[in-house]
Amino acid sequence: MRVLVCIDDTDNLESIGTGKLAHKIIGHIEERGWGSCEAISRHQLYVHSEIPYTSHNSSMCFGVDLDGANLEHLINYAADFLIRESAAGSDPGLCVVVPEQLKEPERLIEFGFKAKGAVLTKKDAYQLASQLGVHLSEHGGTGGGVIGALAGTGLRLSGNDGRLRGRLKIGSINDEVSVSDIKSQTIVNIVQSLDGQMLNDHDLVRLGEKVKAVLMGGKVVMPVYPTDANNGGARWQTCTKEQLKKF
């Protein structure tokens, strides 16, 4: 079965980030042979004075192709891990969802997108989790991270939100590479311009400072924008940090 795991609010300004903790959970899952994990996606939630957060108010989610017999092992391990590894003063939350068992997935997705622009409560999160039959638990502090953890699974499930954690490592000549080589060296399915134009395999892309992928249409997409090249070089370039903030 495919399972979505999301954690939120595990850090403070001095500790390692939530993304690194998610990476450690993935390491344990794969070392134990419980399943094969997908890349971690970062989901930006609402930044508001009424919402406590460390730096950016984002949750971290990943998918697992899991042997169903290990679902409880995964949940128990992740819960214990958050209790043990979350930073002092944090309010960690954990959500685990089996998409194929959701009768109303659209409600979870709706909650995720609502959390990007509205102040939600723990009561809202627990009520929906109970109605949908998904695992939602808090593991320290106020437990407010359950809101972002639930929202992150909905956003990941939508297939249309989130940047993948980490930079893509791509071999190139003079920082230029074909779309075909990008696909062969990474998990990228599509290279696409910010206005929706899908690049062909032979098109060249100039690699910028931050080479990132995002989730769009259920695919792993590398967003690019046009350059001013008139000399036969790459006509496209990977997005800047500011451009990536929209994802």
VEXPA-63532 format. One record per atom (N, C-alpha, C, O): residue in one letter; x, y, z. Coordinates in steps of 0.001 Angstrom, whole numbers, plus 500000, padded with zeros to 6 digits. Layout:
REM residues N
AXYZ...
END
This chain:
REM residues 247
M500839498810500000M500000500000500000M500881501249500000M502020501232500465R500310502339499459R501012503620499529R500506504380500750R499302504487500987V501451504897501509V501142505612502741V501791506987502683V502911507123502192L501100508006503177L501668509346503307L501976509617504764L501137509395505637V503187510100505027V503630510430506383V504010511905506400V504792512360505566C503453512650507355C503777514079507441C504056514460508885C503349514030509797I505096515273509090I505412515789510413I505514517308510339I505819517880509293D505248517947511483D505286519408511521D505645519887512921D505370519218513917D506267521067512973D506588521772514223D507453520927515146D507089520687516297T508593520480514646T509499519644515436T510761520383515873T511571519827516615D510944521629515426D512239522285515617D512118523594516391D511023524073516684N513289524155516713N513385525525517187N514495526200516394N515069525583515498L514804527435516700L515754528185515879L517178527650515965L518002527955515103E517480526857516992E518833526331517147E518964524874516693E520081524388516515S517851524175516504S517894522739516223S517946522466514724S517839523378513904I518113521183514388I518017520794512983I516563520907512548I515659520843513381G516333521074511255G514996521318510734G514128520072510658G514605518944510782T512849520309510452T511882519221510333T512199518322509149T511985517111509207G512713518919508066G513066518115506897G514129517071507198G514066515952506689K515106517433508026K516166516482508378K515621515366509258K516063514222509157L514660515694510122L514050514643510935L513242513688510061L513267512476510275A512525514234509074A511786513374508145A512743512452507401A512438511283507166H513899512989507034H514914512177506341H515401511035507235H515641509929506751K515545511295508524K515975510244509445K514912509163509580K515237507978509662I513648509562509602I512567508570509662I512602507686508415I512435506469508502I512818508305507263I512929507542506018I514067506521506111I513920505371505698G515200506962506661G516339506057506793G515988504830507609G516386503717507263H515256505020508679H514871503896509533H513907502969508790H514057501748508845I512937503529508111I511969502712507372I512672501822506357I512364500636506242E513609502392505628E514285501627504575E515316500658505141E515503499569504597E515984501038506223E516932500123506862E516226498888507402E516771497786507355R515013499071507913R514242497943508454R513565497125507360R513039496043507623G513579497635506146G512944496916505049G511434496985505080G510760496127504511W510887498017505751W509443498147505831W508833498618504521W507687498290504212G509596499386503751G509067499905502503G510066500793501800G511157501055502307S509677501255500617S510509502153499814S509893503551499837S508703503715499570C510715504562500159C510191505910500381C510403506831499189C511373506711498442E509464507750499039E509546508787498017E510265510011498590E510568510073499781A510526510975497714A511178512212498136A510276512996499095A509051512892499046I510905513772499956I510186514618500907I509726515897500217I510489516517499476S508487516287500460S507988517552499928S507727518530501071S507252518157502143R508053519792500805R507854520865501784R506603521636501395R506474522085500256H505679521791502340H504409522454502054H504275523723502900H504227523672504129Q504216524855502208Q504107526149502881Q502687526382503372Q501730526287502604L502558526687504664L501262526952505263L501138528438505599L502065529216505374Y499999528811506132Y499681530217506387Y500622530818507427Y500829530249508499V501181531961507100V502005532713508047V501141533820508641V500719534735507935H500884533730509936H499977534671510595H500391534821512052H500938533893512647S500133535970512613S500542536250513991S499883535319515006S500413535135516101E498751534735514666E498064533831515580E498585532404515492E498169531542516266I499493532147514554I500003530792514351I501465530739514786I502301531414514186P501801529945515825P503197529808516234P503968528986515199P503483527948514748Y505155529440514824Y506001528670513918Y507446529086514143Y507721530131514733T508368528252513662T509782528504513910T510347529529512946T510905530542513367S510203529267511646S510772530205510666S509855530465509483S509671531620509098H509266529406508885H508476529596507676H507098528959507733H506306529142506809N506787528218508790N505519527501508911N505274526563507733N504345526749506948S506119525568507636S505956524558506581S506027523167507196S506714522951508194S505309522229506588S505342520839507035S506065519994505997S506229520406504848M506495518805506415M507270517915505560M506544516587505403M506167515957506390C506353516169504164C505587514959503878C506335514071502896C507037514560502011F506180512766503059F506743511831502082F505821510628501934F505038510314502831G505924509968500800G505159508761500547G506006507536500783G507230507578500658V505341506431501130V506020505152501336V505242504052500641V504031503928500825D505934503257499845D505355502032499309D505590500975500376D506680500410500463L504582500707501181L504732499985502443L504041498629502434L502941498479501903D504701497649503029D504033496395503322D503019496693504428D503393497162505502G501749496423504170G500700496775505114G500920496224506508G500448496805507486A501630495112506612A501880494512507921A502754495398508797A502816495212510012N503433496368508175N504354497232508917N503778498618509213N504496499495509692L502482498822508930L501897500142509143L501968500565510606L502372501689510903E501585499693511511E501631500031512934E503064500234513404E503328501102514236H503997499433512873H505412499615513227H505864501019512833H506554501694513598L505475501450511642L505863502784511159L505283503872512071L506001504780512491I504001503779512370I503355504797513202I503995504858514583I504290505941515088N504211503695515192N504792503666516545N506221504202516538N506622504939517439Y506982503825515515Y508357504321515453Y508372505834515278Y509098506532515986A507577506346514342A507568507784514076A507129508566515310A507687509622515606A506136508055516029A505669508726517242A506769508776518295A507028509830518875D507418507638518542D508508507590519521D509669508475519091D510310509126519916F509929508489517795F511034509302517259F510780510782517524F511691511501517935L509557511242517294L509244512656517516L509360513027518993L509842514110519325I508928512145519864I509067512405521299I510541512532521662I510920513398522450R511353511682521095R512777511622521434R513594512714520765R514509513260521382E513284513044519512E514172513887518710E513693515320518503E514490516172518111S512433515609518749S511954516980518536S512616517936519523S512948517560520647A512801519175519082A513524520168519866A512696520691521028A511466520650521003A513388521179522042A512719521801523186A511880522984522704A512315523773521866G510675523088523249G509798524191522880G508989523967521619G508178524818521252S509188522840520944S508426522562519719S507095521899520069S506884521468521203D506206521824519089D504852521289519289D504548520231518225D503619520399517434P505322519143518200P505295518214517067P503977517471516861P503299517071517807G503649517306515578G502478516539515194G502837515530514115G503754515750513324L502106514421514091L502324513341513132L501002512963512486L499987512812513166C501023512811511165C499844512326510448C500270511216509493C501261511349508775V499522510134509491V499785509002508589V498474508663507880V497459508399508524V498510508674506560V497309508483505743V497536507362504739V498591507286504108V496550506499504596V496542505485503532V495544505962502483V494343505756502657P495997506593501402P495068507207500437P494002506266499897P492859506678499699E494357505013499656E493386504101499058E492239503773500022E491209503250499599Q492411504077501304Q491361503823502280Q490490505045502556Q489527504959503317L490820506182501943L490054507402502153L488777507379501304L488841507226500084K487629507530501949K486370507577501217K486106508966500636K485431509102499616E486646509997501297E486447511366500839E487785512110500793E488004513034501576P488674511718499885P489994512361499826P489921513854499564P490811514605499961E488854514284498890E488727515706498580E488613516556499846E488999517725499839R488093515989500919R487990516749502168R489360516981502795R489618518045503359L490226515999502698L491595516153503204L492358517167502361L493090517998502899I492191517104501055I492846518062500157I492336519478500432I493116520430500467E491027519606500625E490442520917500924E491029521497502214E491328522689502282F491193520658503226F491780521112504489F493201521616504254F493600522646504798G493969520877503432G495340521287503153G495425522664502529G496213523502502969F494624522902501515F494677524207500848F494088525309501732F494510526462501642K493129524970502572K492588525965503492K493658526414504478K493699527580504869A494532525477504884A495598525784505843A496665526706505259A497515527214505991K496625526925503948K497584527838503315K497121529296503410K497890530213503122G495856529509503817G495356530877503828G494407531212504958G493733532242504922A494346530341505975A493425530592507087A493996530012508373A494806529086508343V493565530567509502V493955530063510817V493010528922511185V491804529126511326L493567527718511339L492788526548511713L493165526123513131L494162526596513675T492384525248513720T492607524842515102T492871523342515202T492610522580514270K493400522938516369K493574521512516632K492228520793516569K492144519666516081K491193521437517058K489867520829517013K489457520545515573K488927519475515275D489701521500514683D489394521296513263D490120520066512734D489539519226512046A491418519978513076A492246518890512555A491800517536513094A491624516586512331Y491618517450514413Y491234516171515000Y489840515723514551Y489589514532514365Q488957516677514383Q487599516336513945Q487629515708512548Q486983514690512301L488386516329511642L488456515790510285L489183514454510267L488752513520509591A490284514357511007A491041513101511037A490165511957511526A490235510848510997S489333512225512543S488442511197513068S487400510792512037S487094509610511883Q486861511771511337Q485843511485510330Q486412510696509148Q485728509858508561L487666510975508811L488279510308507659L488988509012508039L489327508212507167G489212508801509331G489873507580509772G491364507566509512G491926506525509173V492013508715509669V493468508768509473V494148508950510826V493548509465511770H495408508522510910H496151508661512167H496638510094512321H497292510631511427L496318510716513458L496798512061513774L497131512089515257L496283511770516091S498373512473515595S498780512456516994S499785513553517281S500533513974516400E499793514017518544E500726515055518980E501730514457519948E501430513503520665H502943515036519960H504030514395520697H504916515390521430H506142515278521426G504265516376522066G505009517327522871G504445518724522757G503733519049521807G504777519556523749G504348520947523715G502835521060523655G502114520309524311T502374521998522868T500926522193522701T500325521198521724T499106521041521658G501184520524520963G500693519594519943G500119520275518725G499464519635517904G500361521587518597G499790522328517474G500249521864516113G499633522195515100G501335521094516080G501835520595514805G500897519632514109G501091519320512934V499865519148514824V498920518234514171V498181518932513031V497765518287512069I498020520251513143I497304520993512086I498099520941510792I497571520591509736G499379521295510887G500223521275509700G500480519881509179G500607519677507972A500558518901510096A500798517518509660A499625517005508834A499821516375507795L498407517275509297L497227516852508538L497146517605507217L496865517016506174A497392518905507268A497338519714506052A498361519242505030A498078519201503833G499558518885505507G500608518446504587G500235517191503821G500568517063502643T499543516257504480T499135515052503754T498111515391502680T498129514814501593G497208516337502992G496231516742501986G496874517412500798G496488517167499655L497859518262501061L498543518967499971L499367517997499131L499403518114497906R500022517047499776R500786516034499031R499836515182498200R500122514866497045L498712514814498792L497741513987498083L497204514695496847L496893514044495850S497094516010496899S496578516775495757S497483516659494538S497020516751493402G498775516455494779G499733516397493675G500038517741493065G500707517817492035N499551518822493694N499716520158493120N500228521174494133N499849522345494093D501082520727495034D501648521654496010D502951521079496539D503085519869496721G503900521956496781G505108521555497483G506366521529496635G506351521148495464R507452521946497264R508781521802496681R509433520561497271R509278520284498461L510155519816496456L510861518652496967L512099519109497725L512819520007497287R512331518482498860R513451518861499715R514782518539499036R514942517496498403G515726519463499185G517065519248498637G517199519735497208G516213519953496504R518448519900496801R518734520334495434R519011519134494556R519595518148495006L518597519216493314L518855518137492368L520322518155491956L520886519210491664K520923516989491936K522321516865491521K522357516397490073K521965515273489759I522834517275489197I522805516996487763I524179517296487155I524694518405487293G524760516316486491G526013516528485786G525764517324484513G524784517084483808S526653518275484216S526438519139483054S527763519598482476S528820519414483079I527688520193481303I528843520826480665I528600522322480676I527639522810480081N529479523051481358N529328524513481479N527953524908482029N527371525916481628D527453524089482956D526175524350483619D524990524340482661D523950524929482956E525138523675481516E524012523512480602E523763522020480385E524704521237480257V522492521637480344V522146520224480247V520830520076479493V519969520953479570S520670518983478772S519430518755478030S518337518257478962S518613517697480023V517099518468478550V515959517964479314V516044516449479442V515719515896480493S516476515778478386S516615514332478417S517574513890479514S517297512933480239D518712514592479638D519686514240480669D519164514567482070D519462513851483026I518395515633482192I517790515956483490I516909514801483946I516976514376485100K516083514297483035K515172513207483378K515926511924483713K515537511187484620S517002511660482980S517731510408483197S518551510422484486S518838509367485050Q518928511616484953Q519781511715486137Q519009511954487432Q519581511863488518T517715512260487328T516933512632488506T515569511952488483T515288511123487617I514727512313489447I513352511798489488I512386512729488773I511173512541488859V512905513733488067V512059514686487353V511322513998486209V511932513294485403N510009514205486141N509201513670485044N509037514662483906N508990514278482737I508947515961484261I508638517009483289I509476518244483595I509670518595484759V509972518899482553V510584520222482691V509625521195482022V509287521038480849Q509191522199482773Q508095523046482311Q508336524503482681Q508844524809483760S507960525404481759S508129526834482016S507090527325483019S506083526660483261L507343528479483589L506428529042484574L505051529335483998L504066529385484735D504974529530482678D503668529776482061D503046528507481476D502057528580480747G503625527339481793G502994526075481443G503494525387480201G502958524343479828Q504516525936479532Q505040525302478323Q505923524121478691Q506866524274479466M505628522938478142M506410521742478421M507588521668477456M507401521735476241L508798521529477990L509987521493477149L510161520128476499L509712519112477031N510815520116475346N511151518884474655N512458518311475192N513243519021475822D512687517017474938D513878516363475475D515180516993474996D516177516954475717H515196517574473797H516437518129473269H516705519561473728H517801520081473519D515722520196474345D515921521575474812D517009521636475874D517138520726476693L517793522715475855L518870522906476827L518412523818477963L517677524783477758V518872523479479165V518548524256480362V519848524662481046V520749523842481223R519934525929481427R521072526414482203R520756526220483679R519701526638484157L521668525590484391L521464525300485801L521857526506486647L522995526971486582G520924527005487433G521183528150488295G521654527724489671G522097526594489877E521548528659490613E522055528409491966E521231527374492706E521782526539493424K519904527417492538K519021526476493234K518305525619492200K517390526084491519V518725524375492089V518113523461491125V517120522595491896V517501521654492592K515829522935491755K514794522307492574K513681521732491701K513506522110490543A512937520803492304A511759520249491652A510541520503492530A510666520679493742V509366520520491914V508114520753492623V507103519689492197V507322518946491240L505991519635492931L504913518715492578L503819519473491837L503276520453492347M503499519012490627M502445519617489815M501760518517489022M502413517702488371G500440518508489086G499700517517488317G500061516083488653G499971515200487800G500469515847489894G500855514509490308G502204514074489796G502574512910489949K502959514990489185K504271514688488628K505355515506489327K505084516530489955V506590515022489197V507747515780489671V508193516686488526V508599516210487465V508113517984488752V508343518966487689V509503519890488055V509602520362489188M510377520140487079M511395521171487243M510892522429486543M510760522432485319P510606523506487292P510155524743486651P511334525552486131P512380525626486776V511161526157484963V512220526960484348V511610528245483780V510391528378483671Y512481529177483425Y512023530404482770Y512961530723481611Y514102530262481615P512520531495480618P513348531741479429P514531532656479730P514433533586480531T515646532370479071T516824533230479156T516808534191477966T515896534166477140D517831535034477899D517949535954476766D519022535481475784D519613536286475064A519268534162475764A520329533612474911A519985533776473435A518895533407472997N520924534331472675N520765534473471227N521932533854470465N522103534086469268N522733533062471183N523952532521470580N523931531008470434N524976530371470302G522743530445470458G522640528995470311G522752528243471615G522682527014471620G522927528952472735G523030528298474033G521660527968474594G520654527995473884A521642527658475878A520387527281476535A519374528427476492A519698529569476818R518159528109476090R517083529099476048R516276529124477340R515365529937477499W516622528219478268W515869528116479518W516822528062480705W517971527638480582Q516327528497481847Q517133528484483065Q516276528046484246Q515081528335484305T516914527336485196T516187526928486396T515796528158487212T516455529196487151C514719528024487972C514138529175488652C514992529694489805C515768528956490412T514827530972490085T515510531611491196T514788531262492506T513690530705492499K515419531598493605K514828531367494919K513486532089495050K512526531533495584E513426533305494568E512186534083494662E511071533451493822E509921533384494256Q511417532992492626Q510412532353491764Q509890531057492385Q508716530722492229L510754530334493083L510354529064493677L509417529226494861L508737528276495251K509374530424495437K508524530644496615K507047530454496306K506262530206497222K506648530562495053K505244530415494696K504777528958494813K503576528688494831F505723528033494891F505349526617494937F505326526143496406F505034524977496674
END
